[in-house]
Amino acid sequence: MRVALVTGGTRGIGAAISIALRDAGYRVAANFGSNAAAAEAFHQRTSIPAFQWDVASHEACRAGVAAVTEALGSVDVLVNNAGITRDRAFHRMSDDDWFAVMNTNLNSAFYMCRSVVAGMRERKFGRIVNISSINGQKGQFGQANYSTAKAGMFGLTKALALEYAKHGITANAIAPGHVDTDMIRAAPPALLDQMRADVPIGRLGTPEEIARCVVFLAADNAGFLTGSTITANGGTYLT
């Protein structure tokens, strides 16, 4: 049975990914950063084990992967989903705003990939799926930090795809558009209405729709697809 590790895997899109991979037959580990109550509730609801560490720390990522490997086995599928926002107009953006988002959203992908890729090379199999964003493709007002970090994931994905293709490792990205999560639902009603209006299909996406994309990319028989991006945005931004 393949082992899958999902960062930020106990809430929102990450929780849907963890559940979908479990239902597809994977042994799943869900990472979380700080909300222990939500992680425990997720575990009780799904029986998926939750592992706490800060993905913005390289040392913590190495230790976290070691704990997952000891508990479940070597990681075959890595989903880099963890992310935060610190939205602010660029001229008001602090160093802390910038580096907090870069460390959690982009550097974490480097740390996590470095922690699993050696084992994937040895086993001649691996699936890396990076959850980017529509805002990494088109940019977004007040999100210079977030858009930059998410755009960086595309470059990382392509480089990893080229470097590790001969080792049976694929690397792909998913760029979700507006998805119905707690973060989106917390927006003012007028902004929510505008988000829906911006989507040609007339609604927000669901976390489960993003999770289906991950299951597709993670499959053993998806080995010919690498270095690609799935734009799951309801037609909001076409590339």
Beta strands, then each sheet from edge to edge (+ up, - down):
strand 1: 3-6
strand 2: 27-32
strand 3: 50-52
strand 4: 77-80
strand 5: 126-131
strand 6: 169-176
strand 7: 229-232
sheet 1: 3+ 2+ 1+ 4+ 5+ 6+ 7+
end
